[in-house]
Amino acid sequence: GYDDELNLHIPESILSPECDDLDAINFDPSAWRLNASEVDFLSSIFYQFQSDGGAMLSSEDLNSIFSVFPIPLPPWSVRSKQLLKGCFSIPRIDEDVTPPTSLVAGVTFDPEIEEHNITSADPSPSSPSISPSGVTISSSPLPSIDVSKSSELDFTMHAIKPLTYLSWMNHWHMFCTLSPSRCRAELFSLGHVGDILARSKDLHATPTVSPSTIPDGGTKTIFIRALVLGSNDQTKRSIINNLHGIHHDYAVSSSSQPETSCSVVKVMLPNNMNKSMQNETETVVHLIVTEVPSSYYLASSASEKKLLRKKFIALLEKQNAIGDRVYDVAMLVFDTGDEQSWGYAKDIESNLLTGNMPRIFVGTRENQHDSSSPSVCEYQNHCKSMDLEEPIGVSLDETMVDSPLLHHLVRCTQDASFRSIPHGERNKRLAAIKRKCLWFGSVVSVSLVVVFVFKETKKVERGSWRHFFHRLLPFN
């Protein structure tokens, strides 16, 4: 709650770093997903603040939503540099939406500095922000705006891209994948108090949003969370850009930390992934893709690689009760014309991935007509020997929205027959045999007990049950 100076104090249960600890013994991938209450709250936020009839949240709308923070920007913007310090990954920020050093709502901000100086601490009586729960939120006295810097403020506000409902939810799903505790701290600051709010009889409580009022609320929705690994950072960036529908190149990030980007697309998919002859329905696909730079692995020492492997075990192997992982699949990207690139992909697979981690191989070529691939048989034989799907070929000059690669990813996450885990079918057969052996062993054991008891009863005269039980249980 708030103290006497209206400073918001977030409960330790929300800020607990254990939620983000990849080495925790009780690590639970479920925490890295938005729950139904949080989705409902974010839907309410969208409809409370949208100013154009429900289609979009404008830059001004987003600025209003996040005005409760000293820097009124979304948590996936440049504000994430400090917010997600120490996390495995940070949001990818492209240069066309990154504001320069500027004065934002009276706060001097520079992405390269770690502290933000407030130029004025005079509270503005007309600037309280009302959360969707009807509670006035103010983390600290709101600073006044330097009018001389209004042009820079205007640039920063417009640097926030307007968001549709699906994009708004897509970014929050991504942010929860980056850090569950920080995501819930942001939601708490915006007015979400979880079960407390649900039990509250306050008339100002956030209303429940019916799925019928949400754009595409009745449409089937799936989520794909992928880790992209490979030696060529430019190639990985091109694949990710095209998956997101970005048709121009951005410079490869100089960051040595993994960066995550997201997008939401609509594709036509069969109702049953296991059957080819099925009617197709429109499906909303939320893509959350984390690019792991090559330097993140190559620059690591042997001990650091062991720690990195532990992180990958938490992100890609550990499952909750219903089989969900933090990330659904690892994409191992290699250049079909470069054997060194293929060697790097195999090295990552053997050193970072375990036999229980799903993975796919993606072979890239410069253009659709490029057939240079001196070791095609090697790629195929490798996957065949491990009982994996063959590498999918991708041309870097083709647009990949609703592409074979996207459908490949969908099949990987939705089709139970897709071979993404090494020797998965063999392991299933062995597990089935083991269950049958255990069942057969139990039946045999029970049968032997029954036969023994039957024989003993034959040896006992009628009415001598006392003697019978004494033979079975020979107590003095």
C-alpha positions as CSV (number, residue, x, y, z in Angstrom):
1,G,0.0,0.0,0.0
2,Y,0.9,3.7,0.3
3,D,2.7,5.4,3.1
4,D,1.9,8.9,4.5
5,E,3.9,10.5,1.6
6,L,1.9,8.5,-1.0
7,N,4.9,6.3,-1.9
8,L,3.7,2.9,-3.1
9,H,5.3,0.0,-1.3
10,I,5.1,-3.3,-3.3
11,P,4.7,-6.4,-1.1
12,E,7.7,-8.6,-0.8
13,S,5.7,-11.6,-2.0
14,I,5.5,-9.9,-5.4
15,L,9.0,-8.6,-5.5
16,S,10.5,-12.0,-4.4
17,P,13.5,-12.8,-6.6
18,E,12.7,-16.5,-6.1
19,C,10.1,-16.3,-8.9
20,D,12.9,-15.4,-11.4
21,D,15.6,-17.7,-9.9
22,L,16.4,-20.3,-12.6
23,D,18.3,-22.3,-10.1
24,A,15.5,-22.6,-7.6
25,I,14.7,-26.1,-6.4
26,N,11.0,-25.4,-6.6
27,F,11.2,-23.7,-10.0
28,D,7.8,-23.5,-11.5
29,P,7.3,-22.6,-15.2
30,S,3.7,-21.7,-14.5
31,A,4.9,-18.5,-12.8
32,W,6.2,-17.3,-16.2
33,R,2.7,-17.1,-17.6
34,L,0.0,-14.5,-17.1
35,N,-2.9,-15.9,-15.2
36,A,-6.6,-15.4,-15.9
37,S,-6.9,-12.6,-13.4
38,E,-4.0,-10.7,-14.9
39,V,-5.2,-11.1,-18.4
40,D,-8.7,-9.8,-17.3
41,F,-7.1,-6.8,-15.6
42,L,-5.0,-5.9,-18.6
43,S,-8.1,-6.1,-20.8
44,S,-9.8,-3.7,-18.5
45,I,-6.9,-1.3,-18.7
46,F,-7.0,-1.4,-22.5
47,Y,-10.7,-0.4,-22.6
48,Q,-10.5,2.2,-19.9
49,F,-7.7,4.1,-21.5
50,Q,-8.3,3.6,-25.3
51,S,-9.5,6.8,-26.8
52,D,-10.6,5.8,-30.3
53,G,-13.5,3.4,-29.8
54,G,-11.5,0.3,-28.8
55,A,-9.3,-0.2,-31.8
56,M,-6.0,1.1,-30.5
57,L,-4.1,2.5,-27.6
58,S,-2.5,5.7,-28.9
59,S,0.9,7.0,-27.8
60,E,-0.9,9.4,-25.5
61,D,-3.1,6.6,-24.1
62,L,0.0,4.6,-23.2
63,N,1.6,7.7,-21.7
64,S,-1.5,8.1,-19.5
65,I,-1.4,4.5,-18.4
66,F,2.2,4.6,-17.3
67,S,2.1,8.1,-15.9
68,V,2.2,6.5,-12.4
69,F,5.9,5.9,-13.0
70,P,8.6,8.6,-12.8
71,I,9.3,7.7,-16.5
72,P,5.9,7.3,-18.2
73,L,7.0,4.6,-20.6
74,P,6.0,0.9,-20.9
75,P,8.2,-1.6,-19.1
76,W,9.4,-3.1,-22.4
77,S,10.7,0.3,-23.6
78,V,14.1,1.8,-22.7
79,R,13.0,1.8,-19.1
80,S,13.6,-2.0,-19.2
81,K,17.4,-1.5,-19.0
82,Q,17.3,-0.9,-15.3
83,L,14.0,-2.7,-14.6
84,L,15.3,-6.0,-15.9
85,K,18.9,-5.7,-14.7
86,G,20.2,-9.2,-13.9
87,C,17.6,-11.1,-15.9
88,F,18.4,-13.7,-18.5
89,S,17.0,-11.5,-21.3
90,I,15.9,-8.0,-22.0
91,P,13.4,-6.6,-24.6
92,R,14.9,-5.8,-28.0
93,I,14.6,-2.1,-28.7
94,D,15.0,-1.0,-32.3
95,E,16.4,2.3,-33.2
96,D,13.3,3.8,-34.8
97,V,11.4,3.6,-31.5
98,T,14.2,4.5,-29.1
99,P,14.1,8.1,-27.8
100,P,17.3,10.0,-27.5
101,T,18.6,11.6,-24.4
102,S,15.7,13.7,-23.4
103,L,13.5,15.1,-20.7
104,V,10.5,12.9,-20.1
105,A,7.9,14.3,-17.8
106,G,10.5,16.3,-16.0
107,V,12.9,13.4,-15.7
108,T,16.3,13.6,-17.3
109,F,16.7,10.3,-19.1
110,D,19.7,8.7,-20.8
111,P,19.6,5.0,-21.7
112,E,23.4,4.8,-20.9
113,I,23.2,6.0,-17.3
114,E,21.9,4.0,-14.4
115,E,20.4,6.8,-12.3
116,H,17.6,9.2,-13.4
117,N,17.6,12.7,-11.9
118,I,14.3,14.4,-11.3
119,T,14.6,18.0,-12.3
120,S,11.7,19.2,-10.3
121,A,10.0,17.6,-7.3
122,D,7.0,20.0,-7.1
123,P,3.8,18.0,-7.0
124,S,1.2,18.9,-9.6
125,P,-2.3,19.1,-8.0
126,S,-3.9,18.3,-11.4
127,S,-1.9,15.2,-12.2
128,P,-3.2,12.3,-10.1
129,S,-3.8,9.1,-12.1
130,I,-6.7,6.9,-11.5
131,S,-6.1,3.2,-11.8
132,P,-8.7,0.8,-13.2
133,S,-9.6,-0.2,-9.6
134,G,-10.6,3.4,-8.8
135,V,-7.5,3.9,-6.5
136,T,-5.4,7.0,-6.9
137,I,-1.9,5.9,-7.7
138,S,1.2,8.0,-7.2
139,S,4.6,6.4,-6.7
140,S,6.1,9.7,-5.7
141,P,5.3,13.4,-6.1
142,L,4.9,14.0,-9.8
143,P,7.5,16.4,-11.3
144,S,6.5,19.3,-13.4
145,I,7.3,19.4,-17.1
146,D,10.0,21.7,-18.5
147,V,8.1,23.5,-21.3
148,S,11.4,24.2,-23.1
149,K,11.8,20.5,-23.6
150,S,8.2,19.9,-24.8
151,S,9.4,19.0,-28.3
152,E,11.6,16.2,-26.8
153,L,8.7,15.1,-24.6
154,D,6.4,15.0,-27.7
155,F,9.0,12.9,-29.6
156,T,9.2,10.4,-26.7
157,M,5.5,10.1,-26.5
158,H,5.2,9.4,-30.2
159,A,8.2,7.1,-30.0
160,I,5.8,4.7,-28.2
161,K,4.1,2.8,-31.0
162,P,0.3,2.6,-30.8
163,L,-0.9,-0.8,-29.9
164,T,-3.9,-2.9,-30.8
165,Y,-5.5,-5.1,-28.2
166,L,-3.6,-8.1,-29.4
167,S,-0.3,-6.3,-29.5
168,W,-0.9,-4.8,-26.0
169,M,-1.5,-8.3,-24.6
170,N,1.4,-9.7,-26.7
171,H,3.9,-7.3,-25.1
172,W,2.7,-8.2,-21.6
173,H,3.0,-11.9,-22.3
174,M,6.6,-11.2,-23.4
175,F,7.4,-9.2,-20.3
176,C,6.1,-11.9,-18.0
177,T,8.4,-14.4,-19.9
178,L,11.3,-12.1,-19.1
179,S,10.7,-11.6,-15.4
180,P,7.5,-12.8,-13.6
181,S,8.3,-10.8,-10.4
182,R,9.0,-7.5,-12.2
183,C,5.9,-8.0,-14.4
184,R,3.7,-8.5,-11.4
185,A,5.3,-5.5,-9.7
186,E,4.3,-3.4,-12.7
187,L,0.8,-4.7,-12.6
188,F,0.5,-4.0,-8.9
189,S,1.7,-0.5,-9.5
190,L,-1.1,-0.1,-12.1
191,G,-3.7,-1.3,-9.7
192,H,-3.8,-5.1,-9.9
193,V,-4.0,-6.8,-6.5
194,G,-4.9,-10.3,-7.6
195,D,-7.1,-12.3,-5.2
196,I,-7.6,-9.4,-2.9
197,L,-9.3,-7.5,-5.6
198,A,-11.4,-10.5,-6.5
199,R,-12.7,-10.8,-2.9
200,S,-13.2,-7.0,-2.5
201,K,-16.8,-5.7,-2.5
202,D,-15.6,-2.2,-3.5
203,L,-17.8,-0.8,-6.1
204,H,-14.8,0.6,-7.8
205,A,-13.2,-2.8,-8.4
206,T,-12.0,-3.6,-11.9
207,P,-14.9,-5.0,-13.9
208,T,-14.6,-8.4,-15.5
209,V,-14.3,-8.2,-19.2
210,S,-16.4,-10.7,-21.2
211,P,-14.4,-12.5,-24.0
212,S,-17.2,-11.5,-26.3
213,T,-16.3,-7.8,-25.9
214,I,-12.6,-8.4,-26.6
215,P,-11.4,-8.1,-30.3
216,D,-10.9,-11.7,-31.5
217,G,-11.9,-12.9,-28.0
218,G,-13.5,-16.0,-29.5
219,T,-10.6,-16.8,-31.8
220,K,-8.3,-19.7,-31.0
221,T,-5.0,-18.5,-29.5
222,I,-1.7,-20.2,-29.2
223,F,1.7,-19.1,-27.9
224,I,5.1,-19.9,-29.3
225,R,8.2,-19.0,-27.2
226,A,11.5,-19.8,-28.9
227,L,15.2,-19.4,-28.1
228,V,17.2,-18.7,-31.3
229,L,20.9,-19.9,-31.3
230,G,23.5,-19.8,-34.0
231,S,26.9,-18.4,-34.9
232,N,25.8,-15.7,-37.4
233,D,24.0,-13.0,-35.5
234,Q,22.9,-11.2,-38.7
235,T,21.3,-14.3,-40.0
236,K,19.4,-14.9,-36.8
237,R,18.2,-11.3,-36.8
238,S,17.0,-11.6,-40.4
239,I,15.0,-14.7,-39.6
240,I,13.4,-13.1,-36.5
241,N,12.6,-9.9,-38.4
242,N,10.8,-11.8,-41.1
243,L,8.9,-13.9,-38.6
244,H,7.7,-10.7,-37.0
245,G,6.8,-9.2,-40.4
246,I,9.6,-6.6,-40.3
247,H,10.7,-6.0,-43.9
248,H,13.8,-3.8,-43.3
249,D,17.0,-4.6,-41.6
250,Y,18.1,-3.3,-38.3
251,A,21.8,-3.2,-37.2
252,V,22.7,-6.2,-35.1
253,S,22.7,-5.3,-31.5
254,S,26.0,-4.9,-29.8
255,S,24.6,-6.3,-26.5
256,S,26.1,-9.5,-25.2
257,Q,22.9,-10.2,-23.4
258,P,20.0,-12.2,-25.0
259,E,17.3,-9.9,-26.4
260,T,13.6,-10.8,-26.7
261,S,11.1,-9.5,-29.3
262,C,7.5,-10.3,-29.9
263,S,4.7,-10.1,-32.4
264,V,1.2,-11.4,-33.0
265,V,-0.1,-12.8,-36.3
266,K,-3.2,-14.5,-37.6
267,V,-2.8,-17.6,-39.6
268,M,-5.1,-20.3,-41.0
269,L,-4.5,-23.6,-39.2
270,P,-6.2,-27.0,-39.4
271,N,-8.5,-27.8,-36.5
272,N,-6.5,-31.0,-35.8
273,M,-2.8,-30.8,-36.4
274,N,-2.5,-34.6,-36.5
275,K,-4.9,-34.9,-39.5
276,S,-4.2,-33.3,-42.9
277,M,-7.7,-33.3,-44.2
278,Q,-9.3,-30.9,-41.8
279,N,-11.2,-27.6,-42.0
280,E,-8.9,-24.6,-41.3
281,T,-9.8,-21.9,-38.8
282,E,-8.2,-18.6,-38.1
283,T,-5.7,-18.8,-35.2
284,V,-4.0,-16.0,-33.3
285,V,-0.3,-16.8,-32.8
286,H,1.7,-14.9,-30.2
287,L,5.4,-15.1,-31.1
288,I,7.9,-14.5,-28.3
289,V,11.4,-14.9,-29.6
290,T,14.7,-14.6,-27.7
291,E,17.9,-14.2,-29.7
292,V,21.0,-15.5,-27.9
293,P,24.1,-13.7,-29.3
294,S,27.0,-15.9,-30.3
295,S,29.3,-14.0,-28.0
296,Y,27.1,-15.1,-25.0
297,Y,28.3,-18.6,-25.5
298,L,31.7,-18.2,-27.2
299,A,33.0,-15.8,-24.6
300,S,32.0,-18.0,-21.7
301,S,34.6,-20.0,-19.8
302,A,34.0,-23.7,-19.0
303,S,32.5,-22.9,-15.6
304,E,30.3,-20.2,-17.1
305,K,29.1,-22.7,-19.8
306,K,28.0,-25.1,-17.0
307,L,26.0,-22.3,-15.4
308,L,24.5,-21.4,-18.8
309,R,23.5,-25.1,-19.2
310,K,21.7,-24.9,-15.9
311,K,19.7,-21.9,-17.1
312,F,18.8,-23.7,-20.3
313,I,17.6,-26.7,-18.2
314,A,15.2,-24.4,-16.3
315,L,14.0,-22.6,-19.4
316,L,13.7,-25.5,-21.8
317,E,13.5,-28.8,-19.8
318,K,11.6,-28.2,-16.6
319,Q,7.8,-28.6,-16.9
320,N,4.8,-27.9,-14.8
321,A,1.9,-30.3,-14.1
322,I,0.4,-29.8,-17.6
323,G,3.7,-30.0,-19.4
324,D,4.4,-26.3,-20.1
325,R,7.9,-25.0,-20.3
326,V,9.2,-21.4,-20.1
327,Y,10.3,-21.7,-23.7
328,D,8.7,-24.2,-26.1
329,V,11.7,-24.9,-28.4
330,A,15.3,-24.0,-29.2
331,M,15.9,-23.0,-32.9
332,L,19.4,-23.9,-34.0
333,V,20.2,-21.7,-37.0
334,F,23.1,-22.5,-39.4
335,D,24.2,-21.4,-42.8
336,T,23.8,-24.3,-45.3
337,G,26.9,-23.2,-47.2
338,D,29.1,-22.9,-44.1
339,E,30.3,-26.1,-42.4
340,Q,31.7,-24.1,-39.5
341,S,28.3,-22.7,-38.8
342,W,26.9,-26.2,-38.8
343,G,29.7,-27.3,-36.4
344,Y,28.7,-24.4,-34.1
345,A,25.1,-25.5,-34.0
346,K,26.1,-29.1,-33.1
347,D,28.5,-27.8,-30.5
348,I,25.6,-25.8,-28.8
349,E,23.3,-28.8,-29.0
350,S,25.8,-31.1,-27.3
351,N,27.0,-28.6,-24.7
352,L,23.9,-26.7,-23.8
353,L,20.9,-28.9,-24.6
354,T,19.9,-32.1,-22.9
355,G,18.1,-35.0,-24.4
356,N,14.8,-33.8,-23.0
357,M,14.9,-30.3,-24.6
358,P,12.8,-29.7,-27.8
359,R,14.8,-28.3,-30.7
360,I,14.5,-27.7,-34.4
361,F,17.3,-27.0,-37.0
362,V,16.9,-24.1,-39.4
363,G,19.2,-24.0,-42.5
364,T,19.5,-20.6,-44.2
365,R,20.5,-19.7,-47.7
366,E,21.1,-16.3,-49.4
367,N,18.2,-16.6,-51.9
368,Q,15.5,-19.0,-53.0
369,H,17.6,-20.3,-55.9
370,D,20.8,-20.9,-53.9
371,S,21.3,-24.6,-53.7
372,S,24.9,-24.6,-52.4
373,S,24.9,-27.1,-49.6
374,P,28.0,-29.3,-49.5
375,S,26.9,-31.3,-46.5
376,V,23.1,-31.7,-46.9
377,C,23.4,-35.4,-46.2
378,E,25.3,-34.6,-43.0
379,Y,22.4,-32.4,-41.7
380,Q,19.8,-34.9,-42.6
381,N,21.8,-37.9,-41.2
382,H,22.4,-36.1,-38.0
383,C,18.6,-35.4,-37.5
384,K,17.8,-38.9,-38.6
385,S,20.2,-40.5,-36.2
386,M,18.6,-38.6,-33.4
387,D,15.0,-39.2,-34.6
388,L,14.4,-35.5,-35.2
389,E,12.5,-33.7,-37.9
390,E,14.7,-32.8,-40.9
391,P,16.2,-29.2,-40.9
392,I,13.8,-26.7,-42.6
393,G,15.4,-24.6,-45.3
394,V,14.8,-20.8,-45.2
395,S,15.7,-18.2,-47.8
396,L,16.8,-14.9,-46.3
397,D,15.3,-12.9,-49.2
398,E,11.7,-14.1,-48.8
399,T,8.9,-12.7,-46.7
400,M,8.1,-15.2,-44.0
401,V,4.8,-14.0,-42.6
402,D,2.6,-17.1,-42.5
403,S,5.6,-18.9,-43.9
404,P,6.7,-22.6,-43.8
405,L,9.0,-21.7,-40.9
406,L,6.1,-20.3,-38.9
407,H,3.9,-23.3,-39.6
408,H,6.9,-25.5,-38.7
409,L,7.1,-23.8,-35.3
410,V,3.3,-24.2,-34.9
411,R,3.6,-27.9,-35.6
412,C,6.5,-28.2,-33.1
413,T,4.4,-26.8,-30.3
414,Q,0.9,-28.1,-31.2
415,D,1.4,-31.4,-33.0
416,A,2.1,-34.3,-30.6
417,S,3.7,-36.4,-33.4
418,F,6.3,-33.7,-34.2
419,R,9.8,-35.0,-33.5
420,S,11.5,-32.2,-31.6
421,I,13.0,-34.3,-28.7
422,P,15.9,-36.7,-29.6
423,H,14.7,-40.3,-29.7
424,G,11.3,-39.1,-28.4
425,E,9.3,-41.9,-30.0
426,R,11.8,-44.5,-28.7
427,N,11.7,-43.1,-25.2
428,K,7.9,-43.2,-25.4
429,R,8.0,-46.8,-26.4
430,L,10.4,-47.7,-23.6
431,A,8.3,-45.8,-21.1
432,A,5.2,-47.7,-22.3
433,I,7.1,-51.0,-22.0
434,K,8.3,-50.1,-18.5
435,R,4.7,-49.3,-17.4
436,K,3.5,-52.7,-18.8
437,C,6.3,-54.5,-17.0
438,L,5.4,-52.8,-13.7
439,W,1.8,-53.7,-14.3
440,F,2.6,-57.3,-15.2
441,G,4.9,-57.6,-12.2
442,S,2.1,-56.4,-9.9
443,V,-0.3,-58.9,-11.4
444,V,2.2,-61.7,-11.0
445,S,2.9,-60.7,-7.4
446,V,-0.8,-60.7,-6.5
447,S,-1.3,-64.0,-8.3
448,L,1.5,-65.7,-6.3
449,V,0.0,-64.4,-3.0
450,V,-3.4,-65.8,-4.0
451,V,-1.9,-69.2,-4.9
452,F,0.0,-69.4,-1.7
453,V,-3.1,-68.5,0.4
454,F,-5.2,-71.1,-1.6
455,K,-2.6,-73.8,-0.9
456,E,-2.4,-73.0,2.7
457,T,-6.2,-73.2,3.1
458,K,-6.2,-76.7,1.6
459,K,-3.7,-77.9,4.3
460,V,-5.9,-76.7,7.1
461,E,-8.8,-78.7,8.4
462,R,-12.2,-77.2,8.4
463,G,-12.7,-74.9,11.4
464,S,-8.9,-74.6,12.0
465,W,-8.6,-71.0,10.9
466,R,-6.9,-70.2,14.1
467,H,-4.1,-72.6,13.3
468,F,-4.1,-71.3,9.7
469,F,-3.4,-67.8,10.7
470,H,-0.9,-68.9,13.2
471,R,1.1,-70.6,10.3
472,L,0.8,-67.4,8.2
473,L,1.8,-65.1,11.1
474,P,3.9,-67.3,13.5
475,F,3.7,-65.2,16.6
476,N,4.4,-66.7,20.0
